[in-house]
């Protein structure tokens, strides 16, 4: 249970890092509005927007994968987008899958964030929102961490972490109690800001 809670908090931090426009190199961000958004009546142009994002990525000598990421809301919009469905109309029926969408867009994979968090203050009516927002991002991810590899971000962690400690305290409560501590020293940082591109407000909802 502790590990799951820590993983949720880690994903919230990662989502904040990856969806903050200021973490990307100058010119490697764009914000869509009105008819340019992918869920507008005109549908915008997601293929062109994502191709532009890919073309803007800096490359290095090390091997990387180009990975897309978005929330479930944005993915669902792309999965039923008429422009993208038109690409597969003669070969496959139905909505686009994550693998199919990645293949058509020339991405190694697409990560889809479904996690929600409760944003209301304690005691108020619960309010939930997806932590990955309404953006679509493309980043280079190192296959093997290296100083020579242009990878957008990396998580630095102390060797042999996490450390789990369990102990019994006979003075707690009536019959004592067991305590568990799950600790880790880590920090996620942008290391190559031009190896990523973020499309803000790709959809309106």
PyMOL commands that set and color helices and strands:
alter all, ss='L'
color gray80, all
select helices_A, chain A and resi 2-19+21-23+34-36+46-56+72-79+82-87+98-105+193-195
alter helices_A, ss='H'
color red, helices_A
select strands_A, chain A and resi 29-31+64-71+109-113+116-118+128-130+136-142+153-157+163-169+177-183+186-190+196-200
alter strands_A, ss='S'
color yellow, strands_A
deselect
rebuild
show_as cartoon
